[in-house]
């Protein structure tokens, strides 16, 4: 049985399962993780599938739209700029490069890392600096970056601690690490349990909550600047509705990119306004589906 990455305990209990793969909960700190990765080929196939989705026309149109740049990426950057001015930024798991493109637009000097070659090549074709090697293999100088971001990445890592320590090394003095990841104590988990989309043991090896995120960041040499739980995903709302109605549902579709395929700035602004209103109670009750954290190197 693998040790817990958060507290190093070897003691755990069954948490849930999906596709015959189990998650366990650490009895020492409560961190939820897959104790054994037994089929790396399956993981690789899933990764290839995801790469295709990242380069679909509807996803590219949405990610590079002015709507997403102003309503999603700019607020993320503004949140980071509360703690550090624009400088050199590295986005780990940058996918098709849309976030680093937006960061460059707002005055940052941004580059990225994306192991999926097809996604990286697409970003490079748009003139963006994207590396396909893993962070540990790139041998950046100490203090190379002012900010590192990891949006929905840490849950995919077999050993997040190694990555976090390398992030700390390549960050400048007082540098910032900003990230997001599914919140295992979210309203989505409470309603859907194993049907919650984040329960994906072939891809999501670690599922954090506020307590476990704070603890692993502290032990990796970071102090918390901000850590909130925000958002309920459209797919979760559809699945909850299906569960409550007892009716079979249609195949899930990502609602936001679908709306963006026929852009209406007013429609999207209204949608994000509603999202921000919903985020107030989710933040207060710590039930948002995603953790959003900003941490400073100490």
C-alpha positions, -999 to +999 in steps of 0.1 A: +000+000+000+014+034-010+022+060+017+001+091+019+019+120+001+006+145+026+015+129+060+035+098+050+011+075+068+007+039+055-027+035+071-058+041+050-094+030+046-116+024+015-131+057+002-149+048-031-143+031-064-149+035-101-141+012-130-128-014-105-102+010-092-103+022-056-096+054-038-085+053-002-086+079+025-056+083+048-064+076+084-038+101+095-049+132+075-079+122+054-062+128+020-079+108-008-057+090-033-054+059-056-031+036-037-018+016-067-016+026-103-018-008-120-024+000-157-002+027-171-012+019-207-048+028-198-036+061-183-017+068-215-048+060-237-069+084-216-043+111-219-043+107-257-081+110-258-079+142-237-053+157-261-078+153-290-105+171-270-082+200-263-077+206-300-113+202-311-127+233-330-153+241-303-127+239-275-101+261-294-128+286-303-138+289-267-103+289-251-090+316-275-122+337-274-122+372-260-150+361-237-128+335-220-098+358-219-117+386-201-141+365-180-119+336-170-082+342-175-080+379-166-097+374-132-072+346-125-043+369-133-058+397-113-060+374-083-023+366-087-015+403-091-028+410-056+004+394-044+030+400-071+033+423-101+034+409-137+067+392-145+079+358-158+052+332-156+054+294-163+021+275-168+025+238-162+001+217-182-007+246-205-027+225-230-033+244-262-016+276-248-047+298-244-039+309-208-003+318-216-015+337-246-039+357-224-011+363-198+011+377-225-018+400-236-020+413-200+016+422-197+032+390-184+062+372-200+046+338-202+057+303-213+044+268-207+050+231-203+027+206-221+037+169-224+011+162-250+030+169-281+000+177-303-013+203-279+022+218-275+027+220-312-006+238-317+005+264-290+039+267-307+022+273-341+006+304-325+040+317-316+039+307-279+069+292-260+059+258-249+082+229-237+072+193-240+097+180-213+086+176-177+096+203-153+122+181-136+140+175-169+142+211-181+169+221-157+158+257-153+181+279-132+171+286-096+147+316-094+139+316-131+102+325-127+081+349-106+049+329-109+041+292-117+005+282-124-010+247-125-047+247-135-063+213-129-029+195-130-018+184-095-045+157-093-029+141-124+006+138-109+018+105-095+041+123-071+030+159-066+056+165-038+085+162-063+069+187-086+061+212-058+097+211-046+110+217-081+085+246-085+099+261-053+134+258-066+128+276-099+106+303-084+122+337-075+124+348-038+088+354-027+075+339-060+040+327-063+025+293-071-012+294-082-032+263-088-067+248-091-078+212-085-111+193-077-123+197-041-131+162-027-154+178+000-174+197-026-212+197-032-206+176-063-191+148-043-218+150-016-246+147-041-230+123-067-204+103-048-187+079-073-206+094-102-190+128-096-169+135-128-137+142-107-138+106-095-116+094-123-089+071-109-072+065-143-064+102-144-070+118-110-046+101-086-049+126-058-081+144-046-075+173-022-095+193+003-086+226+020-069+208+049-047+185+028-038+212+003-027+235+030-006+207+046+012+196+014+020+231+004+034+240+038+056+209+039+068+218+003+080+252+014+050+275+006+028+297+027-009+303+019-019+337+004-054+326-005-073+293-008-110+291-017-135+266-030-155+279-060-178+269-089-202+241-097-196+227-132-225+225-157-219+187-161-224+182-123-257+202-124-269+179-153-260+148-134-277+159-102-308+168-122-307+133-138-303+116-104-331+135-088-355+129-117-346+093-121-347+098-159-319+086-182-299+116-194-283+124-227-245+123-230-229+151-211-216+181-230-195+210-218-221+238-217-199+268-216-179+260-248-212+251-265-225+286-257-193+302-270-197+284-303-223+310-311-208+339-292-230+362-273-210+384-249-242+395-230-253+359-226-219+348-213-215+378-191-249+370-175-238+333-170-206+343-153-225+369-131-247+341-119-217+320-113-201+347-092-233+350-071-233+312-065-197+313-055-204+334-024-221+306-004-199+280-020-168+299-007-183+304+027-194+268+031-163+254+015-184+234-010-172+246-043-161+219-068-127+234-073-100+246-050-082+278-061-050+285-042-023+311-043+008+303-023+041+321-017+076+306-017+092+309+018 
